[in-house]
Amino acid sequence: MTLHILIPVKRLAESKSRLAPVLAEDERQALALRLLHGVLEVAQQAQQRLGAAGIVVTPDPTVLALATTYDLTSLLEDPAPPSSYGLRVTDHAEATLNAALEQATAHACSRGASALLILPADLPLLTLADVTRLWQASQQLYADAAMVIAPDSQAQGTNALLVRPPGALRYQFGPDSFQRHCQQARELGLAWHIDHSPRLGLDVDLPVDLEHWLAIERADAAGAAGPFILEETIMHDDQPTMPLDDATVAFLDEPGLLMRLGTVGGDGYPQVTPIWYLYEDGRFWISTASDRIKARNMLARPQVGFAIDRDQMPYRGISARGEARLAAEGEAARAMTRRIAARYVPAERLEAMVDTLMQAPRVLFAIDAPRVVKMGSW
């Protein structure tokens, strides 16, 4: 799928008129330009990291020239919206904006766009992570037509709108656009998801928005901690097995954590069970009785998946997949079985526990995991 990012920008001289009580005209233009630089930079990053394509549609020659410096496509906005645009709008500005987006949509479709993300030019906290999250959310909706939408802080306006395929709905930007877009998604039977992001919720239209943003900037400058963000980070994916970073290794060494191991049974269904483990030398080690279902599954089908996490806050864990290799069996498995058990059993009970475990024939597996994903707050 090819994502195109559409950024509509009005003339700089007309920007931020609702900030007139607190900013002079030249200050409003400077503010609009500063905000625009931030959004264009994120769009450029999305081109480089996500394979997206950015399109800036505007009637302003200065903005057109600026877009090219970020390697984005510049599209001169048609001088007037079509009279038959057909949206419920209350003034000419809304009709102009929606028509400009229709124009940019047609241009993106001519370049093979399969999904469109509309971003306003005044999102001061926008990051590539926000764009990535919206894009991933759209791919996690399995319907042929889908919408991902981020409202403003008042749940009235639309601060980001991702639509696939292009043309799946009509743009209705303007007052109450969030509710209008959601209602249209319902009526059209689209799969849709609301992204409730405080970062995307902040735009700079009113004096209170400006003060909010400046307060955040002051806090950042003072070194204030950011909000808790639940995120996933791929450590390495489909590459040769390699040691994990120090923070992950330290986490895996925390006492009491269990591996939730998934193996594939002969009927094709997964079998999941908690198990003791040890991470050492870039591999995960597990030991089990040779007659257990998971042992038979791994011997027949070495592909496994597993998760290791903790239930205390801040939540943290990993998920992984890889292949299990039989490393030892019988008494040859005793030494590593003992080392694994030492993570879970007090020293005074360790030898008795190992003797109990070894009463039945034991098998030791080494799991090479080329795909490891961090989950939670790291």
C-alpha positions in Angstrom: 0.0 0.0 0.0 1.2 3.5 -0.8 0.4 6.3 1.7 0.2 9.9 0.5 0.2 12.7 3.0 -1.9 15.8 2.0 -1.1 19.1 3.7 -3.4 21.9 2.8 -2.0 25.4 3.6 -3.8 28.7 3.2 -2.0 31.9 2.3 0.3 32.9 5.1 -1.1 36.4 5.1 -4.5 34.9 6.0 -3.3 32.5 8.7 -4.1 32.5 12.4 -6.6 35.4 12.2 -8.2 34.2 15.5 -4.9 35.0 17.2 -5.3 38.7 16.3 -6.1 39.7 19.9 -2.7 38.6 21.1 -0.4 38.6 18.0 0.3 41.3 15.4 0.0 40.3 11.7 3.7 39.7 11.2 3.8 37.7 14.4 0.9 35.5 13.2 2.6 34.9 9.8 5.9 34.0 11.6 4.0 31.6 13.9 2.2 30.0 10.9 5.5 29.5 9.1 7.2 28.0 12.2 4.3 25.5 12.6 4.4 24.7 8.9 8.1 23.9 9.1 7.5 21.3 11.8 4.7 19.5 9.8 6.7 19.5 6.6 9.7 18.1 8.4 7.6 15.2 9.7 6.2 14.6 6.2 9.7 14.5 4.9 10.6 11.9 7.6 7.6 9.8 6.6 8.8 9.8 3.0 12.2 8.6 4.1 11.1 6.1 6.7 7.7 4.9 5.7 7.9 5.2 1.9 5.1 7.7 1.9 4.7 10.6 -0.5 3.9 14.2 0.7 1.8 16.7 -1.2 1.4 20.3 -0.2 -1.6 22.0 -1.8 -1.7 25.8 -1.4 -2.3 29.1 -3.3 0.8 30.7 -1.6 4.0 30.9 -3.8 6.1 31.1 -0.7 4.7 27.8 0.7 5.0 26.1 -2.7 8.7 27.0 -2.8 9.2 25.9 0.8 7.6 22.5 0.2 10.2 21.7 -2.5 13.0 22.3 0.0 11.6 19.4 2.0 11.4 17.2 -1.2 7.6 17.3 -1.1 5.4 17.7 -4.1 4.0 21.3 -4.5 0.5 21.6 -5.9 -0.9 25.0 -6.8 -4.4 25.2 -5.4 -7.2 25.8 -8.0 -8.4 29.4 -7.6 -12.0 28.6 -6.7 -13.8 25.5 -5.5 -16.4 24.0 -7.8 -19.9 25.3 -7.1 -21.3 21.8 -6.9 -19.0 20.6 -4.2 -22.0 19.5 -2.2 -20.8 19.5 1.4 -22.5 20.9 4.4 -20.3 23.9 4.9 -21.1 27.3 6.4 -18.7 29.6 4.6 -16.4 29.9 1.6 -13.3 29.0 3.5 -14.6 25.5 4.3 -15.6 24.9 0.8 -12.2 26.1 -0.4 -10.4 23.8 2.0 -12.4 20.7 1.1 -12.2 21.4 -2.6 -8.4 21.8 -2.3 -8.2 18.4 -0.7 -10.3 16.9 -3.4 -7.8 18.4 -5.9 -4.9 16.9 -4.0 -6.7 13.6 -3.7 -7.1 13.4 -7.5 -3.4 14.2 -7.9 -2.4 11.5 -5.4 -4.6 8.9 -7.1 -2.9 9.7 -10.4 0.3 8.7 -8.7 -1.0 5.4 -7.4 -2.0 6.4 -3.9 -3.9 3.6 -2.0 -4.3 5.6 1.3 -4.4 9.3 2.2 -3.5 11.0 5.4 -4.6 14.6 5.7 -2.6 16.7 8.2 -3.3 20.4 9.1 -0.3 22.7 8.9 -0.5 23.8 12.5 0.2 20.7 14.7 3.1 21.8 17.0 3.6 18.4 18.7 3.3 16.2 15.6 6.1 13.6 15.2 6.8 10.8 12.9 5.6 8.4 15.6 2.1 9.9 15.3 2.1 9.3 11.5 3.4 5.8 12.0 0.7 5.0 14.6 -2.1 6.3 12.3 -0.7 4.3 9.4 -0.4 1.1 11.4 -3.9 1.5 12.8 -5.3 1.8 9.3 -3.5 -1.5 8.4 -5.0 -3.2 11.4 -8.5 -2.6 10.2 -9.2 -5.5 7.9 -12.2 -4.0 5.9 -11.6 -3.0 2.3 -12.5 0.7 3.3 -11.4 2.3 6.5 -10.9 5.6 8.3 -8.6 6.6 11.2 -9.4 9.9 12.7 -7.8 12.1 15.4 -10.0 14.8 16.9 -8.9 18.1 18.3 -8.8 18.6 22.1 -12.5 19.6 22.1 -13.6 16.6 20.0 -15.0 19.0 17.4 -12.5 19.5 14.7 -10.5 16.9 12.8 -6.7 17.1 13.3 -5.7 14.1 11.3 -7.7 11.9 8.9 -6.5 8.8 7.2 -8.7 7.3 4.6 -8.3 4.2 2.5 -8.9 3.8 -0.3 -8.9 7.4 -1.6 -12.4 8.6 -2.1 -13.9 6.3 0.5 -15.6 9.4 2.0 -16.1 13.0 1.3 -14.1 15.6 3.2 -16.1 17.7 5.6 -13.5 19.8 7.3 -14.9 22.8 9.2 -16.8 23.2 12.4 -17.9 19.9 13.9 -16.0 18.0 11.2 -15.0 15.3 13.7 -18.6 14.3 14.2 -19.5 14.7 10.6 -16.7 12.5 9.4 -17.6 9.8 12.0 -21.3 9.9 11.0 -20.3 9.6 7.4 -18.1 6.5 8.2 -21.1 4.9 10.0 -23.5 5.6 7.1 -21.0 4.3 4.5 -20.2 1.1 6.5 -16.4 1.9 6.8 -14.3 0.3 9.5 -13.1 3.2 11.6 -10.9 4.0 14.6 -10.5 7.1 16.7 -7.0 8.0 17.7 -7.3 9.9 21.0 -3.9 11.5 21.1 -3.2 14.6 23.3 -0.3 15.4 20.9 -2.5 15.4 17.8 -5.3 17.1 19.7 -3.4 20.3 20.1 -3.6 22.8 17.2 -2.9 26.5 17.5 -6.0 28.4 16.5 -7.0 30.3 19.6 -5.1 32.3 22.3 -5.7 29.5 24.8 -4.1 27.0 22.3 -1.1 29.2 22.0 -0.7 29.5 25.7 -1.0 25.7 26.1 1.7 25.1 23.5 4.1 27.6 25.0 3.6 26.1 28.5 4.6 22.7 27.0 7.6 24.2 25.4 8.6 25.8 28.7 8.2 22.5 30.5 10.3 20.7 27.8 13.0 23.3 28.1 13.1 22.8 31.9 13.6 19.0 31.4 10.1 18.0 32.5 9.4 14.3 32.0 7.1 13.5 29.0 3.9 11.5 29.3 3.8 7.8 29.6 3.6 6.3 26.1 2.9 2.6 25.4 4.9 1.7 22.4 6.5 -1.2 20.6 10.0 -1.2 19.3 11.4 -3.9 17.0 14.8 -4.8 18.3 15.8 -6.9 15.3 13.6 -8.5 12.7 14.4 -11.5 10.5 18.1 -10.9 11.0 20.7 -13.4 12.3 20.3 -13.9 16.1 22.2 -11.2 18.0 22.5 -10.2 21.6 19.8 -7.8 22.9 20.6 -4.4 24.3 21.6 -4.0 27.9 18.2 -2.7 29.1 16.4 -5.8 27.6 19.0 -8.2 29.0 18.6 -6.6 32.5 14.8 -6.9 32.2 15.0 -10.6 31.2 17.1 -11.3 34.2 14.5 -9.9 36.6 13.4 -12.7 39.1 10.1 -14.5 38.7 9.3 -13.6 35.1 7.8 -16.4 33.1 8.0 -17.1 29.4 4.6 -17.8 27.8 5.6 -20.2 25.1 3.6 -20.9 22.0 4.2 -24.1 20.0 2.4 -25.5 17.0 0.5 -28.8 17.5 0.0 -31.6 15.0 -3.6 -30.3 14.4 -2.2 -26.9 13.4 -3.4 -25.1 16.5 -1.1 -23.2 18.9 -0.4 -24.6 22.4 0.6 -22.0 24.9 2.1 -22.7 28.3 4.1 -20.7 30.9 7.6 -22.0 31.4 10.8 -21.1 33.2 13.6 -19.7 31.0 17.1 -18.4 31.0 18.5 -15.8 28.5 22.3 -16.2 28.0 24.7 -15.8 25.1 22.1 -14.4 22.8 19.7 -17.4 23.2 16.8 -18.3 25.3 17.1 -21.7 27.1 14.2 -23.8 28.3 14.0 -27.3 29.9 11.0 -29.6 30.1 10.1 -33.3 30.5 10.5 -35.1 27.2 6.9 -36.4 27.2 5.3 -33.0 27.5 3.2 -31.7 24.6 5.4 -28.6 24.0 8.5 -30.8 23.7 6.9 -33.1 21.1 5.6 -30.0 19.3 9.0 -28.4 19.1 10.7 -31.6 17.9 8.2 -31.9 15.1 7.8 -28.2 14.3 10.6 -25.9 15.7 8.8 -22.6 15.0 7.8 -21.0 18.3 6.6 -17.7 19.6 6.6 -16.4 23.1 6.1 -13.4 25.3 7.8 -12.3 28.6 6.3 -9.5 30.6 5.6 -8.2 34.1 2.4 -7.0 35.6 3.8 -4.1 37.7 3.7 -0.6 36.4 5.4 0.7 34.3 4.3 -2.2 32.1 7.2 -3.7 30.2 7.8 -6.8 28.2 9.0 -8.4 25.0 7.4 -10.7 22.4 9.5 -12.8 20.1 9.5 -15.6 17.5 12.1 -18.0 16.3 13.1 -21.7 16.2 13.7 -24.1 19.0 16.7 -26.5 18.7 17.2 -29.6 20.8 20.4 -29.0 22.7 20.6 -31.8 25.2 18.6 -34.6 26.7 18.7 -36.9 29.7 21.5 -36.2 32.2 23.2 -34.0 29.7 20.4 -31.5 30.3 21.0 -31.4 34.1 23.5 -28.6 34.3 21.5 -26.1 32.3 18.3 -27.2 33.9 19.9 -26.4 37.2 20.9 -22.9 36.0 17.4 -22.2 34.7 15.8 -23.4 38.0 18.2 -21.2 40.0 16.3 -18.1 38.7 13.1 -19.3 40.4 14.0 -21.5 43.4 15.8 -20.4 46.6 19.3 -21.7 47.0 18.4 -24.0 49.9 15.8 -25.8 47.8 17.6 -25.8 44.5 19.3 -29.2 44.5 16.1 -31.0 45.7 14.1 -29.2 42.9 16.6 -30.2 40.2 16.5 -33.8 41.4 12.7 -33.8 41.2 12.8 -32.3 37.7 15.3 -34.9 36.5 13.3 -37.9 37.7 11.7 -38.0 34.3 13.8 -37.9 31.1 14.6 -34.2 30.5 15.1 -32.2 27.2 16.8 -28.9 26.8 16.0 -26.5 24.0 17.9 -23.4 22.8 15.7 -20.9 21.1 17.2 -18.5 18.5 14.9 -15.5 18.2 15.6 -13.3 15.2 12.5 -11.2 15.9 12.2 -9.5 19.2 9.7 -6.7 19.9 9.7 -4.5 23.0 6.3 -3.8 24.5 5.4 -1.1 27.0 7.4 1.7 28.5 11.2 1.4 28.1 
